[in-house]
Amino acid sequence: MKIKSTIQISIIFLIMSYSQPVKSQTEFGVFADCQYCDCETRNTRFYKNSPDKLNECITFFNQNENIEFVVGLGDLIDRNLSSYETLIPILNQSKNEIFHVIGNHDLEVNNEFLEKVPEKLNLSKTWYSFVKNSWRFIFLNGNDITFHSNNPEIVNQAKKIVSKMKNQNKPNSFDWNGGIGDEQLVWMESQLEEAQTKNQKVILFCHYPLLPLEAHTLWNSEEVLAILQKYKCVKCWMNGHNHAGNYMLWEGIHFLNLTGMVETENTNSFAIVKIENNNIIINGFGNEPDRTLQIY
């Protein structure tokens, strides 16, 4: 009888275990391209509506006790340093720390204010990482090489890159894109090497997409992809920039372009990301669709 009871208890325990919902390893909120400025609507961009949308987004995240942090994928503003002053009080209401990457529109301020942009985004460094629950989250500066710089060498480097790309008829040879410099690439690879050694999985965040190759893609996407391809620990690249959103799976890596918050008059756009054992679950709101990304 004792053996029979033990078996019954074991079976009940197994049934209960499988019936329980899968607990997320990590859960975070994410939004892209709020792009606020006190400007008139242009086409589908309702700039003045963005503070209300951002407030709705942060309020929603605050109501979810499982969220551990929030990610801003760039272009918090559209232009003018003063635009930050409207949004910072809204961001300060967040119960969770917000980690930003810099977008091209974040830098569309007067040149004299360019050095103040990282401070407005609460960034002591423009590329950085942290580890949580065996996942390494890497934040990259896709404007390492940009036309929005007070450094003539960086601007000249941007000019040479874009000129060469135009000669090659590259679809992303636009001044409003950017590139990642050599020093940052070395740092990024060292992060991936360390993550692989420690059996950590990796998600990278940047303002610019890598895949598919289109008008918004990072200038030196091929160089970055060649590095990512070497590390099986890389599971996902998340970005903004292309407001329409996009997705591609390549070499077991998910490339997810979130939709832009500034788009449409009233419909918002943001997501909650749940990392489970075998999936990255995207719970989208408004214009952001739901997705289940299998971890390979």
N, C-alpha and C positions, 0 to 999 in steps of 0.2 A: 504493500500500500504506500509506503514511504517513497519508493522509487517512482510509482505511478504519479503521486502528488508532485514530486519534483519535476517530472516531465511536463505535467500540465502547467505548472507555474512557468516553466521555461518557454512553453509554447505561447502562453498568454503574454509574457514579456516581449517575445519576438513580434507578436502581432501588434502590440502597443507601440513598439519601437518603429515599425514600418508605417504605422498609421499617423505618427506624429509629423507635423509639418517640418520640413528641413530648415534648420536654423541657419541664418545667414552668417558667413564668416565675417563679413564686413558690409556695411550699408552706408551709402553717402548720397548727398544731393548734388546735382550738376545743372548748370545753365550756361547758355552761350549767347553772345551778341545782344546784350541789353541795349547798347548803342544809343544812350540818351543824349540829347541836346535840346535846348530850347529853340527848336527849328520847326519850320512848317513841314508838313507831310510831303514826302517825295516818293511817288509811285506807291509801293506797298509798305514803305517804312514810315511808321507812325511814331516819330521820335518822342513827342511829348507824352505819349501814353506809357512809355517804358518805366517811369518810377512806380506807377500803380501796379504794373505787371511784376516788377521786381519785389515790391512789397508783398504781393500775393504769394510769390514764390517762396520768399524767406519765411513768411507766416506759416505756409504749408509745411515747410521743412521743420520748423520749430514744433509743430504738432506731432511729429513722428519721433518718438523717444528712441528708436533704433538707429537713427542717423548719427554717425560719428564725426563727420566733417562735411564740408561743402566745397565744390570746385567751380570756379568761374573760368570759362574757356576763352576769355579775351573779348576785346571791344566792349568794355563796360560803358564807355562813352563814345560819342561820335566825333566831337571836336570841343575845343575850349576847356581850359583847365578848370574853370568854374563849374563845369558840368559834374565833376566829381563831388562837389559840395552838396549837391542835391541828393546824390545816391549814398554817400558815406553814412549818413544817419540811418538809412534803411538797412544797410549791411551791418551796422553796429547792433541792430536788434537780433541778429542771429545768435542762437544759443550755442552754435557750433562754430569752430574756427573755419574761416573761408580761405582757401588757397587759390590764388589767381595765377594765370599766365597772361602775358602782355599781347594784345592784339594790335593790328596796324592802326585802327582808329583811336586807340588809346594814346597813340603818339602824334595824332593830328592836332597838336597844340602849337602855340608859338615856340620857336626854337629856344627861346630863353627859358622856357618852362620844361623842356624835355627831361632834364635830370630829376625833376620833381615827380614824374609819373610813377616810378617804382614805389616811392614813399606813399603816394595816394592809394596804391594797391596793397599797402602794408608789406612790401617786399624788401627785405634787406639784401637778398640775392635774386637775380632774375632767372636762375635755374637752380633747382634744389630737389631733394627727395626725402621721403620718410618711409618707415616700415611699420605695418600694422597687421597683426594676425597672419604672418607668413606671406604677406603681399608687400611688394615694394612699389610705391607710387612715385613716379619720376615726372617732374614738371620742367618743361623746356621753354626756352625763349626763341621763338621763331623769327624774332626781329633782331637777332644778333647781327645780321647783315641787313641793312635797311637804308632807304633814302631819308628816313626820319632820324637823322643823327647830326650832332654838331661836330663829329669827327670826320674831317675831309677824307681820310683813308678809308673809312667804312663806306662813305657815300661813293667814292671812286670804285671800290670793290663791287658795290651794288650795280653801278653803271656798267661795269665790264661783264658781270654775270648776265644782266638783262640783255645787253647788246649781243652777246654770244647766243643766248637762247632765242632771240628774235631771228638771228641768222639761221638757226636750226629749225625755225617754225614751231617752237615749243608752245603748247597751248597756255602755259602758265607764265609767259614772259611779260608780266604786268608790273608796273611800279608799286602797286598796292599789295604785292606779296612780299615775302622776306626769306631769309636763309639762316641756317645755323652754322656758326663759325667753327674753326678747327679745334680751338681750346674746349669748347662746349662738347664737341663730338668725342674728344678723348675722354672727357669727364663722363659722358653718357655711357660709353663703352665700359669704363671702369665700374660703373654702377651695375651694368648688366652682368659683367664678370663676377662681381661680388654676389649678386642675387642668385646666379646659377650655382655658385659654390655653396651657398647657404640654403639651397633648395627652396628659394622664394619664387613666387610668380610675380609678373610685372605688368602694370598698366602705365602707359606713358600719356601725358597730357601736353598738348601744344595748341596754339591757335590755328595753325595751318594743317590741312590734310596732307597725307602722303599718297594715298590711293583712294579711288582711281585717279589717274593722271587727267587733270582738267584745269580750267582757268584759275582755280583758287589754290592749286597745289604748291607746297613749299618749293622754293627754287631748286634746292639741292636734295630733293626727295630721293633720288636714286642712290646717293651717297649714304643717306640715313638708312634706307631699306637694306643696303648691303651689310650694314652693321647688325640691324635687327635680325636679319635672316640667320645669323650665326648662333643665336641664342634661343634655345627651346623654352626658356623661362618667360619669354615675351608672349603675352596673351592678347593684349588689346592696345590700340592707339585711339585716343579720343580727342576730338577737335571741334572747333566751330568754323567761322569764316565764310563758308558757303551756307547762306541762310536757308536754302532749300533742303539741306540735310543730304546725307549720302551714306552708303555702306558698301564694304567689300571684304571678302575673306581671302587671304593670301598667305600661303605657307603656314597655315594654322594660326595666323594672327588676324584678329578682328579689327577692321578700320572703320570706326564709327564717327560720322560727322553729325553733330546735333544741330537741330533747326534753330534759327535765329529768333530770339524773343521779340525783337523790334518789328518783326513782320506782322502784318494784319492789324486791324484797328482794335479788336477786343480779345482775340484768342491768344492765350499765353503759350509759352513753350518752355518746359523744363522736365527733369526726370529724376527719379530715385533709382539708384543702382544697387542691386543686391548681389553680392558675390557668394555663391554657394559652392559646394564641393566640385560640381561638374558643369556649372553654368554661371554666366554673368547675366542676370535678369535686369532688363531695362523697363521700368514702369514709367511710361511716358504720360505727360499731361498736355492738353491742348493740342498743338501741332506736332508734338513729339510722339512718334508711334511706340508701341510696346514691342520689345524684341527679347528673344532668348538666344544668347550667344553661348554655344557649347565650348567648354574649355578642353582643348586637345592636348 
